[in-house]
Amino acid sequence: MIKIILVEDHQLVRNGIKLLLEGQNYINIITETGTGQEALAYLRGEEALAIDMVVTDLNMPDMDGWSLTKKIRKEFPDIKVLILSAVDDSESIKSAFNNGAHGYLLKNVEYNELLSCIKFIHKGGKYLCQELAFRFLDSSTEGRELEKERVFIMEELDISERELEVLKLIGEGLTNIEIADRIFLSKRTVEGHRQSLIRKTNTQNTASLVKFAVANGLLD
C-alpha cells in the first residue's frame, strides 16, 4: 500500500486526482490539503501516520511546491515527492529536482503514466513525464546540431578559437582596449583579430561582422 498526501490548492482539481488515485487498491490517500503549510503541519503532528509520498502542485498560496519539497527532503528524507503541475519551463523543473523531488508530471499527463510514475518512484526511481523528456531531448539534439554547424563554419572560414573569443566580446559591445584588458592581449593584437575576422567573413565593418556572426550561429 502506497500512503499518499495530496497537496493541491484547487479543490476541483484535487477532488479529481483523489478520485483517480483512490480507485487503485494499492494507493491510500491518507489526507489531502490545499496548502504546503497544512501538509507540513500534518507530517509534524503527533498523530501523523507514516507517509510514503507527497503529490504536490508547485504554485500555491502560502508555500510553493519548491519550498515544500525542500522542507520535506530536510525533515522527512524517506518521503518521496511527486510534482504534478502545469509549470513546464526547464528552470522550474530543474529547481524541483534540485530541491529533492523524485518525479515531475504535467497535469495533462495520461492516467496510466501517473500510476506508473507513482509505482516507479515508490520503488526508489526518479521520473520525468514523457512529454517533457522528449521536449528536452529535442532541445538537446538541436543544440548539438547548432554546435556542429558553428564548428563547420569556423573550419570553413579558418576562424581560430582565439578569434572566436574576440568575436564574442565584440558582440558584447566591448572596445579594443576593453577586450585587451579582458583577455590579456595588447590593443594592437585585438585590432588585428578584428580586422582578420572582417576579412575572413567578407564583411565591411564591425556592425556587419556581428550581424554575420549572429546569422550563422557564431554568436547567440
Buried (B, 14 or more C-beta within 10 A) or exposed (E): EBBBBBBBBEEEBBEEBBEEBEEEEEBBBBBBBBBBBBBBEBBEEEEBEEBBBBBBBBEBEEBBBBBBBBBBBEEBEEBBBBBBBEBBEEEBBEBBBEBBBBBBBBBEBEEEBBBEBBBBBBEEEEBBBBBBEEBEEEEEEEEEEEEEEBEEBBEEBEBEEEBBBBBBBBBEEBEBEBBBEBBEBEBEBBBBBBEBBBEBBEBEEBEEBBBBBEEBBBBE
